[in-house]
Amino acid sequence: MALSKLLVASLLLSFLLLHDAADQTISQVQAQAQGYSLLQKIDCDGACAARCRLASRQRLCHRACGTCCRRCNCVPPGTAGNQEVCPCYASLTTHGGRRKCP
């Protein structure tokens, strides 16, 4: 009888410890997820307006830049070049293998 009480007590204790560990893991994952959502988004419209202000095809430039900005959350400074500042922005290509982002 004493052995069965000891067994039940140890099972209950191990269950509580596992439950507590699972709660801590879930709270850590939630904290990390909140950290990702707190990343500051840039103003893609304003950044792309500055990037495309000298483009000959304004509408096309804004559309491509906006897509790249939303994916990468980055737009290189200036009206051309400087793509090393945003590696994600520079790495996006079209189906034909040309750079997607202006």
Residue pairs with C-beta under 8 A, 6 or more apart in sequence:
39 73
41 73
42 69
42 73
42 74
42 75
44 65
44 66
44 69
44 70
44 75
45 66
47 65
47 69
47 75
48 61
48 62
48 65
48 66
48 69
48 75
49 62
50 75
50 79
51 61
51 65
51 75
51 76
51 78
51 79
51 102
52 58
52 61
52 62
52 65
52 79
52 102
53 79
54 79
54 80
55 61
55 79
55 102
61 102
64 100
64 101
64 102
65 75
65 101
65 102
67 100
67 101
68 75
68 89
68 92
68 100
68 101
69 75
69 89
71 88
71 92
72 86
72 88
72 89
72 92
74 85
74 86
74 88
74 89
75 86
75 89
76 82
76 83
76 84
76 85
76 86
76 89
76 90
77 85
80 102
83 89
83 90
83 99
83 101
84 90
89 101
90 99
90 101
92 99
92 100
92 101
93 99
93 100
94 100
